[in-house]
Amino acid sequence: MRKILKDYYEHCVSNPQTLISRIFGLHRVKLPGNKKIHFVVMGNVFPSNKDIHEVYDLKGSTIGRSIPEEEARKNPRAVMKDLNWLGRSKKIYLGEEKGSKFVQQMEIDVAFLAKMKIMDYSLLIGYHDMQLGNKRNIRDQTLTVLEGSVIETISRNASIGGGGKRRSRQMKKLMREIDSETLIAMGPSSARLPDESPAERRYCIFYQDQGGYQATDINNRPMNEIYYLGIIDIFTKYDRNKKMETFLKGIIDDKKKLSSVNPTFYGERFLQFMKDSIVSAENNQADILRIGMNPNLNNTRNIITEEGVTEI
């Protein structure tokens, strides 16, 4: 990651509207026993003051890119994927004005990622239904607070030994145990998420509408959804291991549909998938008129399989 940091910084400076996740810092914590943990602090795509009613992680790939619909219906925090998106006939509703800005910025960002030989990134999309607002209290249910007893638990277990990979596995196991036991034992936290969007969001066009990018119709009039958008998972380079993965998986599946492909092709496919997902004045006036001011009212039913989507 450090190898691309200078280029990443220059890209963000010259493209203040970038959709690529903001990196705020690379950090190292030294624990007792001279053990070290490295981590990255990044900006959250989603705001702290809004419920996110649906979440999608889109790569433009359709091999293995779904979660069970039953899980998605039961869990409001479930992250759905490309085949769920296609199966639900989801769209991004942006009039010509907003849609062109969104596509233009994606093209700039994808060109940069391809130049850096990065692939396997995603467009993360969070839907906020303005009619529902925060009635379901989803945002507070997703808050996890690490308080004193948790930090002490980590400290007591920080002397775990072994190599880097073994330590990493042990730390992940420890955090899972803390999440499932310690936090529950602590009971509800009194901490609350802020009711206002972070100040820095007002300077980016894609955060201009209550911290996000509000849907618009073909006449650029506002609709009832706000999209929270960002390109995430930008650390995977197309190295020798990824090339081998492409070769091996390509024996069984269509290489053009795999997630692990060369950065140039990945970027082209990613962009085309996103462009096809945008409903604007140019590509689906009838669909907007049918759905009207609530784009969630889509009754098309589809069957999702690993091979693709079949409409019924």
C-alpha positions, 0 to 999 in steps of 0.5 A: 500500500505504501508504494501507491501512497504518493500517487493516491495522495496526488490523485485525491488532491487533483480530484477532490470529488474522488469516489475512492475511499479516503485514507486518513492514516496508516498506524502501528500499535506496539503491544506488550511483548513487542508485538505490533498491529498495523491498521488503516484508518479510512473515512466511512462511506456511510454517514453516522446520522442516517439509517442505511436501509439497503447495502450493495457491494458491486464489482461487475462480476457475477461468479459467486457474487450473491448472498441468500435472499432470505438472509438479506430480508432478515438482516437489515445490515446484510451487504448484498452483491451483484447478483442480488442487485440484478435479481432485484432489478435495482437501479441508480436513479440520477437525472442527466446532470447528476448522472454525468458527473457520477460517471465522469468521476468514476471514469477518472478514478477507475483509470487511476486504479488501472494505472496502479494495477489495482483490481477487485475493488467495489462500489459500495452503495447505501440506500437511505429511504427518506420516507422511512428516515431513521424510524427503524433505528438501524444506525444505533444498532450497528454501533460497537463501543470499545470501553475500558474492560475490552481494552484490558482484555486485549492487553492481557492477551496481547502476548500471543506468539508465533509468526505474523500470520499466526498472530493475525489469526489469533488476534481475529479470534480474540476480537470475535470472542470479545464481540460475542461475549464481552460486549454483550456482558457490558450491556447497552452503551450510553454512547450515541452517534452524532446527529450531523454529518462530518463537516468535511462531507460538505466539500464533495459533490457526492456528499452534498445532499444530507451527506450523500447524493440524492436520487433525481428524475429525468428532469433533475428533480429530487426523488425519495432516496439518498445514495451513499457511494464510495469505491472501496477495497483498493489494496489488491494488486494484480500480482502473480498470485492473482494471475494464478487465481485467474488461470485456475478459476478460468478453467471452471468458470468464464474468465470474463465473469470472474472477480480476479482479472487484469486491472484494465479489463476489470475497470472496463467491466466495472464501469460498464456495469455501473453505467448500465445500472444508472437510470437517466434521461437517456436510458430508461424514461418509462422505468422512472415514470412507472416507479415514480417518486419511490424507486423501491416499488419494483415488483419484478421477480427474478431467480438468482443462480450462480450462472446469472439472473432469470426473470420470472 
